[in-house]
Amino acid sequence: MGVHERDSEDRGRGGAPLGGGLTTGEVARRLGVAPTTVRTWDRRYGLGPDAHTGGRHRRWTATDVARLERMCALTATGIPPAEAARTVLGEATQEPAPAGWASPAPLEAPPEAAAEEAGEAAPGRRDADAPPRPSAPARSRAGSGLRLGDVRQECKGIARAALRLDAAALDELLETAIVEHGLVAAWTEVIMPTLQAVGRKWESSGEKYVEVEHFLSWHVSGALRRGAPPSAADRPGATVVLACVPGENHTLPLEVLAAALAERGLPVRMFGGALPVESLVTAVRRTGPAAVGLWAQSRTTASRPLAQHVAAMEWGVRGARRRPVVLTIGPGWTGRTVTGLPRPTGLAEAVALLESVASR
């Protein structure tokens, strides 16, 4: 089922909403796997919901989802799915149903992180008398998970898929978030909190999770390009130029801005990371943009003289010369405000400002 379709489980006969439990799509997002994976485990191994509502419609209870979480933890260690399913079904006859459903716990130790660092299932997922999994010796799981805090449930699914390096699931979850919430809200409320959590984990663990950050960033970049409409045709005086300042290679926030502007039909020229000064000046002269967005992640790369120089550039016939509106974007400009140049503090503000400038 594609991300643009509604789950058939969402409504029963006659279109009435079904109550109690989660749909297959919701379960997949919670676990950080593709919905097809959940259905395959149901069809092949009998790990489906205990109660059906008739036909294809079904709802997953807390007990059903607990079995799937255990399945994720086992397969993440390399155990074949068939063997993992036998283990899960065997344990199901001993485990009590987990208490509480409406407010899932924060993602402190997802199954895949536990599998990587602890070699055991999350607390409450296995009876104390159940045999241990074949794995490396158990170690402390203190600090093993990504502390996301109070965020949307989608963040947890995306984080789990990233930790597991599951490309297919990650692409589907990112695309779903963008389709359901729009680019700006998906970035602000789903993608950015997850990226920040991965970054914090990397910084605090001796670069142990650097591959996860690179993996997640790459897939976010791809999702943004797939989710954005084709580039808008040029309109004189409406073009927006976006570039990282020299020495700055963090392009992802600028990619989001470019995609959001394209979504609104604005012509954008995106030049990516570390654009040399001479090249930036040439690009501005050739395009005659309404606005220029300069991204700086670090204060060491934010250059006031460069921003002032671009803002002073002119073109057009004498008596009707124009200048671009220059936006200083990114945390690198904090404390380095350039007088007269707007500095939006977030994506939504930057989009609104650029849309206003380009429509004059």
C-alpha positions as CSV (number, residue, x, y, z in Angstrom):
1,M,0.0,0.0,0.0
2,G,1.4,3.4,-1.0
3,V,1.8,6.2,1.4
4,H,-0.7,8.3,-0.5
5,E,-3.5,5.8,0.3
6,R,-5.5,5.6,3.5
7,D,-5.2,2.3,5.4
8,S,-8.2,0.2,4.7
9,E,-8.3,-0.6,8.4
10,D,-9.2,2.9,9.3
11,R,-12.9,2.4,8.7
12,G,-15.2,-0.5,9.0
13,R,-18.3,-1.3,6.8
14,G,-20.3,1.7,5.9
15,G,-17.3,4.0,6.5
16,A,-17.8,4.0,10.3
17,P,-14.5,4.5,12.3
18,L,-13.3,1.4,14.1
19,G,-12.5,1.7,17.7
20,G,-9.9,0.1,19.9
21,G,-6.3,-0.6,19.0
22,L,-4.1,0.7,16.1
23,T,-4.3,0.2,12.3
24,T,-1.5,-1.6,10.5
25,G,-0.1,1.7,9.2
26,E,0.0,3.2,12.7
27,V,1.7,0.1,14.1
28,A,4.3,0.2,11.3
29,R,5.1,3.9,12.1
30,R,5.3,3.1,15.8
31,L,7.8,0.3,15.1
32,G,9.7,2.0,12.4
33,V,9.1,-0.7,9.8
34,A,7.3,-0.7,6.5
35,P,3.6,-1.8,6.6
36,T,4.4,-4.6,4.2
37,T,6.8,-6.0,6.8
38,V,4.0,-6.1,9.4
39,R,1.7,-7.8,6.9
40,T,4.4,-10.3,5.9
41,W,5.0,-11.3,9.5
42,D,1.2,-11.8,9.9
43,R,0.8,-13.9,6.8
44,R,4.0,-16.0,7.1
45,Y,4.4,-16.4,10.8
46,G,1.0,-15.8,12.4
47,L,2.0,-12.6,14.2
48,G,-1.2,-10.9,13.3
49,P,-3.8,-9.3,15.7
50,D,-5.7,-11.7,17.9
51,A,-9.0,-10.1,17.1
52,H,-10.3,-9.3,13.6
53,T,-13.2,-7.0,12.8
54,G,-14.2,-8.9,9.6
55,G,-12.6,-9.1,6.1
56,R,-9.3,-7.3,5.9
57,H,-10.1,-4.8,8.6
58,R,-8.2,-5.3,11.8
59,R,-6.9,-3.5,14.9
60,W,-3.8,-4.2,16.8
61,T,-3.9,-4.3,20.6
62,A,-1.1,-3.6,23.0
63,T,-0.4,-7.3,23.3
64,D,-0.2,-7.7,19.5
65,V,2.2,-4.8,19.2
66,A,4.3,-6.1,22.1
67,R,4.9,-9.3,20.0
68,L,6.0,-7.3,17.0
69,E,8.3,-5.2,19.2
70,R,9.9,-8.4,20.4
71,M,10.2,-9.6,16.8
72,C,12.0,-6.4,15.8
73,A,14.4,-6.8,18.7
74,L,15.2,-10.4,17.7
75,T,15.6,-9.9,14.0
76,A,17.9,-6.9,14.7
77,T,20.4,-9.3,16.2
78,G,20.6,-11.3,13.0
79,I,18.2,-14.1,14.1
80,P,16.3,-15.4,11.0
81,P,12.6,-14.2,11.0
82,A,11.2,-17.7,11.1
83,E,13.2,-18.6,14.2
84,A,12.4,-15.2,15.8
85,A,8.7,-15.7,15.2
86,R,8.8,-19.1,16.9
87,T,10.5,-17.6,19.9
88,V,7.9,-14.7,20.0
89,L,5.0,-17.1,19.8
90,G,6.4,-19.4,22.4
91,E,6.9,-16.5,24.8
92,A,3.4,-15.1,24.1
93,T,1.9,-17.9,26.2
94,Q,3.9,-16.8,29.2
95,E,3.8,-13.0,29.0
96,P,1.2,-10.8,30.5
97,A,-0.2,-8.0,28.4
98,P,1.7,-4.7,28.8
99,A,-0.2,-2.1,30.8
100,G,-1.0,1.3,29.2
101,W,-1.5,2.1,25.6
102,A,-2.6,5.6,25.0
103,S,0.7,7.3,26.0
104,P,3.6,5.2,24.8
105,A,6.9,5.8,26.6
106,P,9.6,8.1,25.1
107,L,12.1,6.4,22.9
108,E,14.8,5.8,25.5
109,A,15.8,2.3,24.4
110,P,14.3,1.1,21.2
111,P,14.4,-2.6,20.4
112,E,17.2,-2.2,17.8
113,A,19.3,-0.1,20.2
114,A,18.8,-2.7,22.9
115,A,19.8,-5.4,20.5
116,E,23.0,-3.5,19.6
117,E,24.1,-2.5,23.0
118,A,22.4,-4.7,25.5
119,G,21.7,-8.0,23.8
120,E,18.3,-8.3,25.6
121,A,14.8,-7.3,25.1
122,A,13.3,-4.2,26.6
123,P,12.0,-4.6,30.2
124,G,8.5,-6.1,30.4
125,R,8.8,-7.8,27.0
126,R,10.0,-11.2,28.2
127,D,9.2,-13.3,31.2
128,A,12.0,-13.6,33.7
129,D,12.0,-17.3,33.3
130,A,12.2,-17.2,29.5
131,P,15.5,-18.5,28.0
132,P,18.0,-15.7,27.0
133,R,18.5,-14.9,23.3
134,P,21.7,-16.1,21.7
135,S,23.8,-12.9,21.6
136,A,26.7,-11.1,23.0
137,P,27.0,-10.9,26.8
138,A,24.6,-8.4,28.3
139,R,25.9,-4.9,29.0
140,S,24.4,-1.8,30.7
141,R,21.9,-0.1,28.5
142,A,22.3,3.3,30.2
143,G,22.1,6.0,27.6
144,S,21.7,3.5,24.7
145,G,18.6,5.1,23.2
146,L,17.8,8.4,21.6
147,R,16.1,10.8,24.0
148,L,13.5,12.4,21.9
149,G,11.3,13.8,24.7
150,D,7.7,15.0,23.9
151,V,7.5,14.7,20.2
152,R,5.2,13.3,17.5
153,Q,5.0,9.5,17.4
154,E,6.4,9.6,13.9
155,C,9.7,10.7,15.3
156,K,10.1,7.5,17.2
157,G,9.4,5.3,14.2
158,I,11.9,7.3,12.0
159,A,14.5,7.1,14.7
160,R,14.1,3.3,15.0
161,A,14.3,2.8,11.3
162,A,17.5,5.0,11.2
163,L,19.1,3.1,14.1
164,R,18.3,-0.1,12.3
165,L,19.7,1.3,9.0
166,D,16.5,0.2,7.3
167,A,16.4,2.2,4.1
168,A,13.0,1.0,2.8
169,A,11.2,1.7,6.0
170,L,12.9,5.1,6.5
171,D,11.9,6.2,3.0
172,E,8.3,5.3,3.5
173,L,8.1,6.9,6.9
174,L,9.7,10.1,5.7
175,E,7.4,10.3,2.7
176,T,4.4,9.6,4.9
177,A,5.3,12.5,7.2
178,I,5.7,14.9,4.3
179,V,2.5,13.9,2.7
180,E,0.4,14.1,5.9
181,H,1.9,17.2,7.4
182,G,3.4,19.2,4.5
183,L,7.1,20.0,4.1
184,V,7.3,22.8,6.7
185,A,5.5,21.0,9.5
186,A,7.1,17.6,8.7
187,W,10.6,19.3,9.0
188,T,9.8,21.3,12.1
189,E,7.9,18.7,14.1
190,V,9.1,15.4,12.8
191,I,12.4,15.4,10.9
192,M,14.4,18.1,12.8
193,P,13.7,16.7,16.3
194,T,14.9,13.3,15.1
195,L,18.0,14.7,13.5
196,Q,18.8,16.6,16.6
197,A,18.4,13.5,18.8
198,V,20.8,11.6,16.5
199,G,23.3,14.5,16.6
200,R,23.2,14.6,20.4
201,K,23.7,10.8,20.6
202,W,26.7,11.1,18.2
203,E,28.3,13.9,20.2
204,S,27.9,12.0,23.5
205,S,29.0,8.6,22.4
206,G,32.4,9.2,20.8
207,E,31.1,9.3,17.3
208,K,29.6,5.8,17.6
209,Y,26.4,6.9,15.8
210,V,27.9,8.9,13.0
211,E,26.8,6.4,10.4
212,V,23.2,6.7,11.6
213,E,23.4,10.5,11.3
214,H,24.8,10.3,7.7
215,F,22.3,7.6,6.8
216,L,19.3,9.6,8.1
217,S,20.5,12.9,6.5
218,W,20.9,11.2,3.1
219,H,17.4,9.8,3.2
220,V,15.9,13.0,4.4
221,S,17.6,14.8,1.4
222,G,16.2,12.2,-1.0
223,A,12.7,12.5,0.5
224,L,12.7,16.3,0.2
225,R,13.6,16.1,-3.5
226,R,10.9,13.4,-4.2
227,G,8.3,15.4,-2.3
228,A,9.0,18.8,-3.9
229,P,7.2,19.7,-7.2
230,P,9.2,20.4,-10.4
231,S,11.2,23.6,-10.4
232,A,9.0,26.6,-11.2
233,A,9.6,28.6,-14.4
234,D,11.5,31.8,-14.1
235,R,9.6,35.0,-13.4
236,P,11.5,38.2,-13.7
237,G,12.3,39.7,-10.3
238,A,10.9,36.7,-8.4
239,T,13.8,34.3,-8.3
240,V,15.3,33.3,-4.9
241,V,19.0,32.3,-4.7
242,L,20.0,29.9,-1.9
243,A,23.6,29.1,-1.0
244,C,25.8,28.1,1.9
245,V,28.5,30.7,2.7
246,P,32.1,29.7,1.9
247,G,33.4,27.0,4.2
248,E,29.8,25.8,5.1
249,N,28.8,22.4,4.0
250,H,25.6,21.8,6.1
251,T,23.1,22.0,3.2
252,L,20.1,20.1,4.6
253,P,18.2,23.0,6.1
254,L,18.7,24.9,2.9
255,E,17.3,21.9,0.9
256,V,14.2,22.0,3.0
257,L,13.8,25.8,2.4
258,A,14.3,25.2,-1.4
259,A,11.7,22.4,-1.4
260,A,9.2,24.5,0.6
261,L,9.5,27.5,-1.8
262,A,9.1,25.2,-4.8
263,E,6.0,23.8,-3.2
264,R,4.7,27.4,-3.3
265,G,5.5,27.9,-7.0
266,L,8.5,30.2,-6.4
267,P,11.5,29.9,-8.8
268,V,14.5,28.9,-6.8
269,R,18.2,28.6,-7.6
270,M,19.9,26.3,-5.1
271,F,23.7,26.3,-5.1
272,G,24.3,24.0,-2.1
273,G,27.4,23.9,0.1
274,A,30.5,26.2,0.4
275,L,29.9,28.4,-2.6
276,P,33.0,30.5,-3.3
277,V,32.5,34.3,-3.0
278,E,33.2,34.9,-6.7
279,S,30.7,32.2,-7.7
280,L,28.1,33.6,-5.5
281,V,28.5,37.1,-6.9
282,T,28.4,35.8,-10.4
283,A,25.2,33.8,-9.7
284,V,23.5,36.8,-8.2
285,R,24.4,39.0,-11.2
286,R,23.3,36.4,-13.7
287,T,19.9,35.7,-12.1
288,G,19.0,39.2,-10.7
289,P,17.1,37.6,-7.8
290,A,14.5,39.2,-5.6
291,A,16.1,37.6,-2.5
292,V,19.3,35.7,-1.5
293,G,19.4,33.3,1.4
294,L,22.8,32.8,3.0
295,W,23.0,29.8,5.3
296,A,25.7,29.5,8.0
297,Q,25.7,26.7,10.5
298,S,28.7,27.9,12.4
299,R,29.7,31.4,13.6
300,T,33.2,30.7,12.1
301,T,31.6,30.7,8.6
302,A,29.1,33.5,9.0
303,S,30.6,36.5,7.2
304,R,29.1,40.0,7.7
305,P,31.2,41.6,5.0
306,L,30.0,39.0,2.5
307,A,26.3,39.5,3.4
308,Q,26.8,43.3,3.2
309,H,28.5,43.0,-0.2
310,V,25.7,40.9,-1.7
311,A,23.1,43.2,-0.3
312,A,24.8,46.2,-2.0
313,M,24.8,44.6,-5.4
314,E,22.7,46.4,-8.1
315,W,21.5,45.7,-11.6
316,G,19.1,47.0,-14.1
317,V,18.8,50.3,-16.0
318,R,19.8,53.6,-14.4
319,G,17.0,55.1,-12.4
320,A,15.4,51.7,-11.8
321,R,18.2,49.7,-10.4
322,R,17.3,46.8,-8.0
323,R,19.0,45.1,-5.1
324,P,18.3,41.7,-3.6
325,V,16.9,41.3,-0.1
326,V,19.6,39.3,1.7
327,L,18.5,36.9,4.5
328,T,21.1,35.6,6.9
329,I,19.8,32.1,7.8
330,G,21.0,29.6,10.3
331,P,22.5,29.4,13.8
332,G,25.9,30.7,12.7
333,W,24.4,34.2,12.4
334,T,23.5,34.3,16.1
335,G,25.2,37.3,17.6
336,R,26.4,38.4,14.2
337,T,23.3,40.3,13.0
338,V,23.9,42.5,10.0
339,T,22.1,45.8,10.3
340,G,19.2,46.1,7.8
341,L,19.2,42.4,6.8
342,P,16.4,40.2,8.0
343,R,17.3,37.1,10.0
344,P,14.4,34.6,10.2
345,T,14.5,32.4,13.2
346,G,12.8,29.3,11.7
347,L,11.7,27.7,8.5
348,A,8.2,28.9,8.5
349,E,9.3,32.5,9.0
350,A,11.9,32.2,6.2
351,V,9.3,30.8,3.8
352,A,6.8,33.6,4.6
353,L,9.4,36.3,4.3
354,L,10.7,35.0,0.9
355,E,7.3,34.5,-0.4
356,S,6.4,38.1,0.5
357,V,9.6,39.5,-1.1
358,A,9.2,37.4,-4.3
359,S,5.6,38.5,-4.8
360,R,6.2,42.3,-4.7
